[in-house]
Amino acid sequence: MLTVGVARQRERLAGLVPDDVLSDADSLAVHHAHAVWSCLTEPGDGVAGSLIAELGPVHALEVARGAGGSTSAALEAGRRRWQARADTIDDAVDRARRVQARLIVPGTSEWPSTVDGLGVHGPRAIWTRGDLDALGGGRPAVALVGARASTSYGEHVTADLATQLARTGVTIVSGGAYGIDGIAHRASLSAGGVTVAVLAGGVDRAYPAGHAELLARIAQGPGVVVAEVPCGTAPTKWRFLQRNRLIAALSGATVVVEAGWRSGSLNTAGHAAALGRPLGAVPGPVTCAASAGCHRLLREYDARCVTSADEVRELLGGEGPDYRSTSDRVDDTTRILDALSPRSPRSADDVARRAGFAPAEARGMLALLELEGRAYRGPDGWRRGSTAR
Amino acid sequence: MLTVGVARQRERLAGLVPDDVLSDADSLAVHHAHAVWSCLTEPGDGVAGSLIAELGPVHALEVARGAGGSTSAALEAGRRRWQARADTIDDAVDRARRVQARLIVPGTSEWPSTVDGLGVHGPRAIWTRGDLDALGGGRPAVALVGARASTSYGEHVTADLATQLARTGVTIVSGGAYGIDGIAHRASLSAGGVTVAVLAGGVDRAYPAGHAELLARIAQGPGVVVAEVPCGTAPTKWRFLQRNRLIAALSGATVVVEAGWRSGSLNTAGHAAALGRPLGAVPGPVTCAASAGCHRLLREYDARCVTSADEVRELLGGEGPDYRSTSDRVDDTTRILDALSPRSPRSADDVARRAGFAPAEARGMLALLELEGRAYRGPDGWRRGSTAR
């Protein structure tokens, strides 16, 4: 049931979008199509993104249903995976209504334009619980993220940074997890600031369960709980990794406060770097494993050493975020893959030189490609994965 | 008594130089002239350095005495300050002999060629107590320096780094001070490594007095206590700052382990940067003032974040030290001063761009010029001092 009549569209979106959308057939169709796309796709589905960028969400949905369009293998594969979820929209909107969630779609005033930096891999829609204005309004936003296994040092620094930033009108974005994320949200709330929790699963599911109350408090405001996946969606490994890109994309800068050597926060940091957003890391004792990831960011990602709220503000105040177009973004990945060999390992600096990027940019993109299995890091350097393209 | 006969030269240097020097009139004259110059000048005396670079130490000494040479104002001023110390050599060599110190002069096999990176501002001679081979031999050397007011964290990390580096044949260079310096020396000794203590006063004076036993142990080897000022010289503020440049120049890389916001270690770090030597800083808790200087180095000096002995070795293994000639070095300073305005403040990056240096190089040189009062750092950027040239 990918395409349905106006009445059905209105029924589905009642309570989830502004009333004036419900009474405007064109706007309703666009909102509905975005909602459907959000249900059909996994985060980061570039085939869907390209189709929508090319045709708009409504026409793209007709093509997804099988009506016309090219017959590329990618599109055919897309159609198969999308069709498998054709019936999920009704459950998703029912669940959303039950928790008073709202739907935000691209091209509207509530849409956070910062995520457009993700290009065709960006979210199809954003489901929210809480203050709609929290996402946008031109307010500066910083991602404060870090390890679940935080130390009292990391928690202290996080609380301090979040409090001081929140007091001066900076939105604190984080992932709602235990440890650093939770402290960042709590401190922001205590300071009366705006905070955004970005979930890997649906906003109707409190994850982690132990943070149900915290997430509810955030939704009561001033703040918002958001997800790009529809309600009812379980958080999975892939969705956590994609959630991390959304945290980075929603923020003018990303600061990692405490992170182990292989912490998921480094993934968020890699996304920030790949997006061209400023990246900061808070140092800690070199004797503490909980700071090893931050030191790695300082060494390998050219992250800026951050020791105070003022220095976070400096990060935000630097060069503006890089909101380049989809095609530029795709070209960047292609250039990096072109600079890699499947056989000869190459250093990140070498790859940067060959591809014409700054070393930090190349490292950020390599980290993402590694995550996607399209590049591999060995003891002697980087190689291209055999299924890289 | 700047110039004396061969017999007097031999009498003065007996026991301080190899016997074959005493029996070779030419070699003796050169050694003697360098020793005299060491007594006549304050560390960093560029006028003396230029004169010696141009004429050699023996002829330069005749010119210093007033025999010929140009009649520039700088030379006249130099003559006046050198003449004031014409009688100090005898006391210096007597004191040196009493503590079994040795004299090392430029152009000999014992001379550490790394200090030639200092150009005309380099040491005129090096007075040593201990193992003569400790300074050279192509052994990799790293300066481990830091705050006197160290914390147990900093001491732990220093001991760990020094032990592991010493065990793998890396010479540990430091300043013999309380705190980080002392720990670096002690750990190196305990590990059976070679350590070099660079003093601001004469090697016959244990400074600080509480480290008399430590310095004696270093001199017993494997290690050496060195100073560019002759025996009997008291450590002064200026000599500490100049001593710091010698620590940086004797080392292939400089690592600051723990340092307050205005620690003297930052001065050593600035010298390392200006010399084009790799600079590392060990991060620590941002809540600890004893690490604030290290974080400053990471932020402002582009120091490399160092968390392990392996990472220190990486620093040493990078691009070779920059042993450029005197005139290049002087030109660099001129280029930086040219890029500064006495009125309009300019950012370090702007200065780097105007002068054609990497930002880290420019920041290192600016830090040194600030130290010398030739450049000033204001809230809006860097300005040239009115007596800059």
Contacts between the chains, C-beta under 8 A, distances in Angstrom:
chain1	res1	chain2	res2	distance
A	153	B	285	5.9
A	153	B	287	7.0
A	156	B	287	6.7
A	157	B	286	6.0
A	157	B	287	6.7
A	282	B	286	5.9
A	283	B	283	3.2
A	283	B	284	6.8
A	283	B	285	7.9
A	283	B	286	6.4
A	283	B	291	7.6
A	283	B	295	6.2
A	283	B	298	7.2
A	283	B	305	7.2
A	284	B	283	6.9
A	284	B	284	7.4
A	284	B	285	5.8
A	284	B	286	7.5
A	285	B	153	5.8
A	285	B	283	7.9
A	285	B	284	5.9
A	285	B	285	5.9
A	286	B	157	5.9
A	286	B	282	6.0
A	286	B	283	6.4
A	286	B	284	7.5
A	286	B	306	8.0
A	286	B	307	4.0
A	286	B	308	7.3
A	287	B	153	7.0
A	287	B	156	6.7
A	287	B	157	6.7
A	291	B	283	7.6
A	292	B	307	7.4
A	295	B	283	6.2
A	295	B	305	5.4
A	295	B	307	4.9
A	298	B	283	7.2
A	298	B	298	6.6
A	298	B	305	3.9
A	299	B	304	6.9
A	299	B	305	5.0
A	299	B	307	7.9
A	299	B	311	7.5
A	304	B	299	6.9
A	305	B	283	7.2
A	305	B	295	5.4
A	305	B	298	3.9
A	305	B	299	5.0
A	305	B	305	7.4
A	306	B	286	8.0
A	307	B	286	4.0
A	307	B	292	7.4
A	307	B	295	4.9
A	307	B	299	7.9
A	308	B	286	7.3
A	311	B	299	7.4
